[in-house]
Amino acid sequence: MRILTRYVLREFLVPLSYCLIGFLGVYVLFELFGSFNRIVEAKPEFLTVLSFFAGYLSPYLEWLIPAALLLATLYTMWNFCRHSEITAMRASGIGFLVIVRPLLAVACLMAVFVACNNEFYAPWAAEQARAYRENRFTLADSLVQENTPYINQQAGRVWRINKMTLDNPRLLEGVRLSFDRPDGSRQLDITCRKAEYLDGQWWFFYPQYQHFDELNNPVANPTPALAGLVIRSFPELTETPRDFLLMNKAWEYYTIRDMFHYLKTHPNLEAKEVASKTFDIHARLAAPFSCLIITLFAIPAGVATGRQSVFKGVIYAVAMFFGFYAASLGCMVLTKNQFIPVLLGAWLPNALFLAAGGYLFSRQR
């Protein structure tokens, strides 16, 4: 690594760390005001408290990290210009892009971190943090979900599950499964003490059957030989334990893969709901790019603070920052009300501000 790159990285990472620690500290302090009494009463382990605050903070990182990048970039570029370091570097034949390349590299790494956090950590960690708060930090070893319904409209099946352990959703206790005909009349009810998902299919233990005619009247079992089986597999059932977990999970705790899966398994949703949920998918995909976009237009703003006026550069950068998120919010409202297409609403703010940032950045070169 070149000496110049190490120097720019050091000068940038120090204020970035301070900004991140400051933002995270404010959020922790704010939440601590509401949770302090519960923590004192429950006396949980330190790792439990740490896990709670990590989960609580995880959804906010997609906004806090870009804000920290904005302030750190402004300060770094202002500091370089104030001491005429940018002028000295360029007089030595070093291009502007080479100078700021470490800043852009860190922004890209932060974007990757935000993407991974949003998909692999924040959804379940935030849900766990909410459970900690609601249960006053006294969670049981395994969470149990009772009276869980699941409707498969496409296949005409309705599940009613008495008891399901979230740590092991493959094992269900007290299951009633109803099969409906295409006209909506009941065809068959199956009840069992226990159902287990093994080798990609459901196995029912001690199943009992009740058949119905087209008028929903009970009729005799047309297959009495099957009624005597203590254990029976149902390979025709396409529902999976994942479906049952997602059915009763709040939408904000879905991963992108879960969102796609939900839309795929619910083809009969209204057009407005499909547009809203599809927008959420694309918005989640577009969120990490804000790290690079905000850094891109913060670099010329930071140069302006050093060459012209600190006030002018800061106001310009902050205005661009809030303008970017205001445009994102406006596009979200328009898209969810079906005034503009989903792809346009989700990606337009990124495209516009990336173009604006790229133009301002090119002028510095």
C-alpha positions in Angstrom: 0.0 0.0 0.0 1.4 3.4 -1.0 2.3 5.9 1.7 -0.2 8.4 0.4 -3.0 5.8 0.5 -2.2 4.9 4.1 -2.1 8.6 5.1 -5.5 9.4 3.5 -7.0 6.3 5.0 -5.7 7.2 8.5 -7.0 10.8 8.2 -10.4 9.5 7.0 -11.0 6.5 9.3 -10.4 8.4 12.5 -13.2 10.9 12.0 -15.4 8.2 10.5 -14.9 6.1 13.7 -15.8 9.1 15.9 -18.9 9.8 13.9 -20.1 6.2 14.0 -19.4 5.9 17.7 -21.2 9.1 18.4 -24.3 8.2 16.3 -24.5 4.7 17.8 -24.0 6.1 21.3 -26.9 8.6 20.9 -29.2 5.7 19.8 -28.1 3.5 22.6 -28.6 6.3 25.1 -32.1 7.0 23.7 -33.1 3.4 24.0 -31.6 3.0 27.4 -34.0 5.6 28.8 -36.9 3.3 28.0 -35.3 0.0 28.8 -33.1 0.7 31.8 -35.7 -0.2 34.5 -36.5 -3.5 32.7 -32.8 -4.4 32.5 -32.3 -3.6 36.2 -35.3 -5.7 37.2 -34.5 -8.7 35.0 -30.7 -8.6 35.6 -29.9 -10.4 32.3 -26.4 -11.5 31.4 -24.1 -9.0 29.8 -24.1 -10.9 26.5 -27.9 -10.7 26.4 -27.9 -6.9 26.9 -25.2 -6.6 24.2 -27.2 -8.8 21.9 -30.3 -6.6 22.5 -28.6 -3.3 21.7 -26.9 -4.8 18.6 -30.2 -6.0 17.3 -31.9 -2.7 18.2 -29.2 -0.7 16.3 -28.9 -3.1 13.3 -31.9 -1.7 11.2 -30.7 1.9 11.6 -27.2 1.3 10.2 -28.3 1.9 6.6 -28.9 5.5 7.6 -26.3 6.0 10.3 -23.4 4.8 8.2 -24.1 7.2 5.2 -24.5 10.0 7.7 -21.1 9.2 9.3 -19.5 8.9 5.8 -20.9 12.4 5.0 -19.4 14.1 8.0 -16.1 12.2 7.9 -15.7 13.0 4.2 -16.5 16.7 4.8 -14.0 16.9 7.6 -11.2 15.0 5.8 -11.5 17.1 2.6 -11.8 20.3 4.6 -8.7 19.4 6.6 -6.7 18.6 3.4 -7.7 21.9 1.7 -7.1 24.0 4.9 -3.5 22.8 5.0 -3.1 23.0 1.2 -2.4 19.3 1.1 -4.7 18.8 -2.0 -2.7 21.5 -3.8 0.6 20.0 -2.9 -0.5 16.5 -3.9 -1.7 17.6 -7.3 1.3 19.8 -7.9 3.3 16.6 -7.4 1.5 15.0 -10.3 -1.0 12.9 -8.3 -4.5 12.9 -9.8 -7.5 13.8 -7.8 -9.0 10.4 -8.2 -5.9 8.8 -6.7 -6.1 11.1 -3.7 -9.8 10.3 -2.9 -9.7 6.6 -4.0 -9.3 5.4 -0.3 -12.4 7.3 0.6 -14.4 5.7 -2.2 -13.0 2.3 -1.3 -14.1 2.6 2.3 -17.6 3.8 1.1 -17.8 0.6 -1.1 -16.8 -1.6 1.8 -19.4 0.1 3.9 -22.0 -0.5 1.2 -21.2 -4.2 1.2 -21.4 -4.2 5.0 -24.9 -2.6 4.9 -26.1 -5.0 2.3 -24.9 -8.0 4.4 -26.3 -6.6 7.6 -29.8 -5.9 6.0 -30.0 -9.4 4.6 -28.3 -11.7 7.1 -28.3 -10.0 10.5 -30.7 -7.1 11.0 -34.0 -9.0 10.2 -33.7 -11.7 12.9 -31.6 -9.6 15.3 -34.1 -6.8 15.3 -37.0 -9.2 15.9 -35.1 -10.8 18.7 -34.5 -7.4 20.3 -38.2 -6.6 20.1 -38.9 -9.9 21.8 -36.4 -9.1 24.6 -38.0 -5.7 25.2 -41.6 -7.1 25.2 -40.8 -9.9 27.5 -38.8 -7.7 29.9 -35.5 -9.5 29.2 -36.9 -12.8 30.5 -37.1 -14.9 27.4 -37.6 -18.7 27.6 -35.0 -21.0 26.2 -37.2 -21.7 23.1 -40.1 -19.5 21.9 -43.4 -21.3 21.3 -46.0 -20.1 18.8 -49.6 -21.3 19.5 -52.7 -21.4 17.3 -50.9 -20.6 14.1 -53.0 -20.5 10.9 -51.7 -20.8 7.4 -53.8 -20.5 4.2 -52.5 -21.8 0.9 -55.1 -20.2 -1.4 -53.5 -21.5 -4.6 -53.7 -25.1 -3.5 -56.9 -24.8 -1.5 -55.4 -25.9 1.8 -55.8 -24.4 5.3 -53.5 -25.4 8.2 -54.3 -24.8 11.9 -51.3 -25.6 14.2 -51.9 -25.7 17.9 -48.2 -25.5 18.9 -44.9 -24.8 17.1 -41.5 -24.2 18.6 -39.7 -21.5 16.6 -36.3 -23.1 17.2 -37.6 -26.3 15.6 -40.5 -25.5 13.2 -40.1 -28.9 11.6 -42.1 -30.4 14.4 -45.8 -29.4 14.8 -48.1 -30.5 17.6 -51.9 -30.7 17.2 -52.4 -30.1 13.4 -55.6 -29.8 11.5 -55.3 -29.7 7.7 -58.3 -28.9 5.5 -58.6 -29.5 1.8 -61.1 -27.4 -0.3 -62.4 -28.0 -3.7 -62.0 -25.4 -6.5 -65.6 -24.2 -5.8 -64.8 -23.6 -2.2 -66.6 -26.5 -0.6 -64.8 -28.7 2.0 -63.4 -32.0 0.7 -61.3 -33.4 3.5 -60.2 -32.7 7.1 -57.1 -34.4 8.5 -56.2 -34.1 12.2 -53.1 -35.5 13.9 -51.3 -35.4 17.2 -48.0 -34.5 15.6 -46.6 -33.7 12.2 -42.9 -33.7 11.3 -41.1 -32.4 8.2 -38.5 -35.0 7.2 -36.6 -35.5 3.9 -38.6 -32.7 2.2 -42.1 -34.0 3.0 -44.6 -34.0 5.9 -45.2 -37.1 8.0 -48.4 -37.2 10.1 -48.6 -39.3 13.2 -51.9 -40.9 14.1 -53.9 -39.1 11.4 -57.7 -39.1 11.5 -59.8 -38.3 8.4 -63.1 -36.7 7.7 -64.4 -36.5 4.1 -67.2 -34.3 2.9 -69.4 -34.2 -0.2 -70.1 -31.2 -2.4 -72.7 -29.9 0.1 -70.2 -30.1 3.0 -71.9 -33.1 4.5 -69.7 -35.7 6.2 -69.4 -38.9 4.3 -67.7 -42.3 4.9 -63.9 -42.6 4.2 -63.5 -43.8 0.6 -60.0 -45.2 1.5 -60.4 -47.2 4.8 -57.1 -48.9 4.3 -55.2 -45.6 4.7 -57.2 -44.8 7.8 -55.4 -47.6 9.7 -51.9 -46.2 9.1 -50.3 -44.9 12.3 -47.8 -42.8 10.3 -48.4 -41.5 6.8 -46.3 -39.3 4.5 -47.9 -36.5 2.3 -45.4 -35.7 -0.5 -48.1 -33.7 -2.3 -48.0 -31.0 0.4 -45.8 -28.1 -0.8 -45.9 -26.1 2.4 -42.6 -25.9 4.3 -41.7 -24.9 7.9 -40.4 -21.7 6.5 -43.9 -20.8 5.2 -45.3 -21.1 8.7 -42.6 -19.0 10.3 -43.1 -16.2 7.7 -46.9 -16.2 8.0 -46.8 -14.7 11.5 -43.7 -12.5 11.1 -43.8 -8.8 10.7 -42.9 -7.7 7.1 -40.0 -5.5 8.3 -38.3 -8.6 9.7 -38.3 -10.4 6.3 -35.1 -10.9 4.4 -35.1 -10.2 0.7 -35.2 -13.9 0.0 -38.2 -14.2 2.4 -39.9 -11.3 0.5 -39.5 -13.0 -2.9 -40.7 -16.3 -1.4 -43.8 -14.6 0.1 -44.8 -13.1 -3.2 -44.2 -16.4 -5.0 -46.4 -18.3 -2.6 -49.2 -15.7 -2.5 -50.1 -15.1 -6.2 -53.6 -13.7 -5.3 -52.5 -10.5 -3.6 -54.1 -7.2 -4.7 -52.1 -5.1 -7.2 -51.5 -2.4 -4.7 -50.1 -4.8 -2.1 -47.9 -6.4 -4.7 -46.6 -3.0 -5.7 -45.9 -2.1 -2.1 -44.1 -5.3 -1.3 -42.1 -5.3 -4.5 -41.0 -1.7 -3.8 -39.7 -2.8 -0.4 -37.6 -5.5 -2.1 -36.0 -3.0 -4.5 -35.6 -0.4 -1.8 -33.7 -2.9 0.3 -31.5 -3.7 -2.7 -30.9 0.0 -3.4 -30.2 1.1 0.2 -26.5 0.1 0.3 -25.6 2.3 -2.7 -26.4 5.4 -0.6 -23.0 5.0 1.1 -21.2 5.5 -2.2 -23.5 8.2 -3.5 -23.3 10.3 -0.4 -19.5 10.0 -0.3 -19.3 11.0 -3.9 -21.1 14.3 -3.5 -19.5 14.9 0.0 -16.0 15.0 -1.6 -16.6 18.1 -3.7 -18.6 19.7 -0.8 -15.6 19.1 1.5 -13.2 20.7 -1.1 -15.6 23.7 -1.2 -15.4 24.1 2.6 -11.6 24.3 2.5 -11.4 26.6 -0.5 -14.3 28.9 0.0 -16.5 28.8 3.1 -17.1 26.1 5.7 -20.7 27.2 6.1 -21.4 27.0 2.4 -19.9 23.5 1.9 -21.6 22.1 5.0 -25.0 23.5 4.1 -24.6 22.2 0.5 -23.7 18.7 1.6 -26.4 18.5 4.3 -29.0 19.8 1.8 -27.9 17.1 -0.7 -28.1 14.4 2.1 -31.6 15.3 3.2 -32.6 15.9 -0.5 -31.6 12.4 -1.3 -33.7 10.8 1.5 -36.6 13.2 0.8 -36.6 12.0 -2.8 -36.5 8.4 -1.7 -39.4 9.0 0.7 -41.4 10.8 -2.0 -40.8 8.0 -4.5 -41.9 5.4 -1.9 -45.2 7.2 -1.4 -45.8 7.5 -5.1 -44.9 3.9 -5.8 -46.9 2.4 -3.0 -50.0 4.3 -4.3 -49.2 3.1 -7.8 -48.6 6.5 -9.4 -45.2 5.4 -10.7 -43.7 2.0 -11.6 -41.9 0.1 -8.9 -38.4 0.1 -10.6 -38.6 3.8 -11.3 -39.6 4.7 -7.7 -37.0 2.5 -6.1 -34.0 3.4 -8.2 -34.7 6.9 -9.4 -33.3 8.8 -6.4 -30.1 6.7 -6.6 -29.7 7.4 -10.3 -30.3 11.1 -10.0 -28.0 11.7 -7.1 -25.4 9.4 -8.5 -25.4 11.4 -11.7 -25.3 14.7 -9.7 -22.5 13.5 -7.5 -20.5 12.2 -10.5 -20.8 15.5 -12.2 -19.7 17.5 -9.2 -16.8 15.1 -8.6 -15.7 15.3 -12.3 -15.4 19.1 -12.0 -12.9 18.7 -9.2 -10.6 16.6 -11.5 
